Amino acid sequence: MSRLSEMRQQRLQKLQTLREKGINPFPAQAHRTNTNAEIVQQFDQFENKEVTLAGRLMSFRDQGPLVFGDLVDAT
């Protein structure tokens, strides 16, 4: 079996596992709680609170145990 076929099979298995757990791997919408601009402008109010953001991940980089990403939305 080629490497590409193996990767495809693994992804299909992961997809099936998510569906069996009741998770939609391709949701039609996200339930964003705040915009990126709100978080940046009022960061102190959101510190240590859970928020949900939505946007396009423009860059992704890791530095040891930390991971950084640039999430861009309409704001």
C-alpha positions as CSV (number, residue, x, y, z in Angstrom):
1,M,0.0,0.0,0.0
2,S,1.4,3.4,-0.9
3,R,2.0,6.1,1.7
4,L,-0.7,8.2,0.3
5,S,-3.3,5.4,0.6
6,E,-2.2,4.8,4.2
7,M,-2.7,8.5,5.1
8,R,-6.1,8.5,3.4
9,Q,-7.2,5.4,5.3
10,Q,-6.0,6.9,8.6
11,R,-7.9,10.1,8.0
12,L,-11.1,8.1,7.1
13,Q,-10.7,6.2,10.4
14,K,-10.3,9.4,12.4
15,L,-13.4,10.8,10.7
16,Q,-15.4,7.7,11.6
17,T,-14.2,7.9,15.2
18,L,-15.4,11.5,15.5
19,R,-18.8,10.7,14.0
20,E,-19.2,7.7,16.4
21,K,-18.6,10.1,19.3
22,G,-21.3,12.3,18.0
23,I,-19.0,15.1,16.8
24,N,-19.7,16.7,13.5
25,P,-16.2,17.1,11.9
26,F,-17.5,19.6,9.4
27,P,-19.9,21.9,11.3
28,A,-21.9,24.3,9.2
29,Q,-21.3,27.1,11.6
30,A,-19.2,28.2,14.6
31,H,-20.6,29.7,17.7
32,R,-18.2,32.7,18.1
33,T,-18.6,34.5,21.4
34,N,-16.4,37.5,20.6
35,T,-14.5,39.1,17.7
36,N,-10.8,39.3,17.6
37,A,-10.9,43.1,18.0
38,E,-12.9,42.8,21.2
39,I,-10.4,40.4,22.7
40,V,-7.4,42.6,21.8
41,Q,-9.0,45.9,23.0
42,Q,-10.4,44.5,26.2
43,F,-8.0,41.8,27.1
44,D,-8.0,42.4,30.8
45,Q,-11.8,41.6,31.0
46,F,-11.3,38.3,29.2
47,E,-8.1,37.1,30.9
48,N,-8.6,33.6,32.4
49,K,-12.1,33.3,30.8
50,E,-13.1,30.9,28.0
51,V,-14.0,32.5,24.7
52,T,-14.6,31.1,21.2
53,L,-13.1,32.9,18.2
54,A,-13.6,32.3,14.5
55,G,-11.4,33.2,11.5
56,R,-8.7,32.1,9.2
57,L,-5.5,30.8,10.7
58,M,-2.9,32.7,8.7
59,S,0.2,31.4,10.4
60,F,1.1,28.7,12.9
61,R,4.4,28.2,14.7
62,D,5.6,26.4,17.8
63,Q,8.5,27.2,20.1
64,G,9.0,24.2,22.4
65,P,5.9,23.6,24.4
66,L,4.2,26.8,23.3
67,V,2.2,27.3,20.1
68,F,1.4,30.6,18.4
69,G,-1.1,31.3,15.7
70,D,-2.4,34.4,13.9
71,L,-6.1,34.3,13.6
72,V,-7.7,36.8,11.3
73,D,-11.4,37.8,11.1
74,A,-13.3,40.7,9.6
75,T,-12.4,43.0,12.5
